Amino acid sequence: MGLFRRKTTNQPPFQWRITKGCLNLILESSKSNYPQEFGALLRVDRVNKNTIIEVVLLPGTISGDSHAIFQLHMLPVDYSIVGTVHSHPSSIARPSDADLDLFSHFGKIHLIVGVSSSGTVSWKAYDFTGRDVSLEIL
């Protein structure tokens, strides 16, 4: 009879999305902050909880040549904040050990933007374990 059997559903895999305007803001902010790192938080639409629509600048965030330090104690109580974004002035959009530590403690999705000295940008999205995540641009 299965009184406590879990009901199975055929749900499609979760797909993260980002608005084109939000992604452009992230890329331009990363370029304009070069050679310092840019860092911010990601906010989703309250209705479409898989769609990143906004960047939140956290008070007290410290940017340097090789780091962006988030003052997470300044984080507002806001369940629509789902992750982080920061840039790497080295142009490599791969997470460092420090990034992986942050990912494992805060948020579900994280973007890293690689910025080169010529102004070329590349970006990549990761989950909380550091695995690549596809991100649909709307």
VMD Tcl script that draws the C-alpha trace (Angstrom):
set ca {
  {0.00 0.00 0.00}
  {2.90 2.34 0.64}
  {1.45 4.67 3.25}
  {4.73 6.52 3.66}
  {6.00 6.05 0.14}
  {7.18 9.26 -1.46}
  {5.18 10.31 -4.49}
  {7.39 10.52 -7.57}
  {6.94 13.19 -10.17}
  {8.60 13.71 -13.48}
  {9.77 17.26 -12.97}
  {12.22 18.77 -15.43}
  {15.64 19.67 -14.00}
  {15.90 23.11 -12.41}
  {17.09 25.70 -14.93}
  {18.64 28.96 -13.74}
  {17.99 32.07 -15.83}
  {19.27 35.64 -15.86}
  {17.91 38.72 -17.57}
  {20.12 40.18 -20.28}
  {20.07 43.57 -18.55}
  {21.28 42.09 -15.27}
  {24.07 40.14 -17.00}
  {25.15 43.26 -18.92}
  {25.28 45.23 -15.65}
  {27.46 42.52 -14.10}
  {29.84 42.45 -17.08}
  {30.14 46.25 -17.29}
  {30.64 46.57 -13.52}
  {33.36 43.93 -13.66}
  {35.12 45.75 -16.52}
  {34.86 49.17 -14.88}
  {36.25 47.83 -11.59}
  {39.31 46.27 -13.29}
  {42.03 45.69 -11.98}
  {40.11 45.38 -8.71}
  {37.60 42.59 -8.19}
  {33.90 43.43 -8.37}
  {31.60 41.65 -5.92}
  {27.84 41.65 -5.36}
  {24.88 39.42 -4.51}
  {22.31 37.94 -6.89}
  {18.57 38.45 -6.40}
  {15.83 36.45 -8.10}
  {12.33 37.44 -9.11}
  {9.93 36.67 -6.24}
  {7.53 34.96 -8.65}
  {10.00 33.25 -11.01}
  {12.43 32.09 -8.34}
  {14.86 30.68 -10.90}
  {15.33 34.02 -12.72}
  {18.12 36.34 -11.58}
  {16.91 39.89 -12.12}
  {19.03 42.12 -9.94}
  {22.45 42.69 -8.41}
  {22.58 43.76 -4.75}
  {25.61 45.71 -3.55}
  {26.37 44.70 0.02}
  {27.52 47.54 2.31}
  {31.14 47.19 3.40}
  {32.24 44.92 0.55}
  {36.00 45.26 0.15}
  {37.57 44.95 -3.31}
  {41.24 44.41 -4.03}
  {43.54 43.17 -6.76}
  {43.01 39.54 -5.79}
  {39.92 39.51 -3.58}
  {36.41 40.74 -2.93}
  {35.42 40.37 0.72}
  {31.69 40.23 1.43}
  {30.52 41.47 4.82}
  {27.81 38.79 5.11}
  {26.78 40.06 8.54}
  {25.43 43.11 6.64}
  {23.15 40.88 4.57}
  {19.49 41.89 4.84}
  {16.89 39.23 5.62}
  {15.88 38.66 2.03}
  {15.09 35.17 0.78}
  {15.26 36.33 -2.83}
  {19.07 36.64 -2.58}
  {20.34 33.33 -3.96}
  {24.06 33.71 -4.57}
  {27.06 35.84 -5.42}
  {28.89 37.33 -8.37}
  {32.48 38.48 -8.46}
  {35.17 39.12 -11.01}
  {38.67 37.75 -11.43}
  {41.12 40.30 -12.90}
  {43.23 37.34 -14.05}
  {40.64 36.72 -16.82}
  {40.14 33.16 -15.53}
  {36.52 32.47 -14.58}
  {37.28 29.38 -12.47}
  {36.64 29.27 -8.72}
  {39.60 29.43 -6.34}
  {39.70 27.46 -3.08}
  {38.41 30.57 -1.27}
  {35.56 30.82 -3.79}
  {34.62 27.18 -3.24}
  {34.58 27.78 0.51}
  {32.20 30.73 0.07}
  {30.01 28.73 -2.34}
  {29.65 25.90 0.18}
  {28.48 28.25 2.94}
  {26.32 30.76 1.11}
  {23.96 30.67 -1.84}
  {22.83 28.28 -4.54}
  {24.34 29.89 -7.64}
  {27.51 31.88 -8.16}
  {28.87 33.75 -11.16}
  {32.53 34.45 -11.82}
  {33.52 36.99 -14.45}
  {37.02 36.85 -15.91}
  {38.31 40.26 -17.05}
  {41.49 40.68 -19.07}
  {43.67 43.78 -19.32}
  {42.32 44.33 -22.85}
  {38.76 44.50 -21.48}
  {37.67 41.11 -22.79}
  {35.25 39.37 -20.43}
  {34.16 35.77 -19.99}
  {31.86 34.37 -17.35}
  {30.75 31.09 -15.88}
  {28.06 29.99 -13.40}
  {28.60 27.46 -10.61}
  {26.46 25.74 -7.99}
  {27.28 25.59 -4.27}
  {29.68 22.68 -4.84}
  {31.62 24.42 -7.62}
  {30.08 22.41 -10.46}
  {29.33 24.20 -13.74}
  {25.72 25.32 -14.09}
  {24.00 26.34 -17.30}
  {22.41 29.77 -17.18}
  {19.79 30.78 -19.73}
  {19.92 34.44 -20.80}
  {16.49 36.06 -21.19}
}
mol new
graphics top color blue
foreach p $ca { graphics top sphere $p radius 0.5 }
foreach p [lrange $ca 0 end-1] q [lrange $ca 1 end] { graphics top cylinder $p $q radius 0.2 }
display resetview
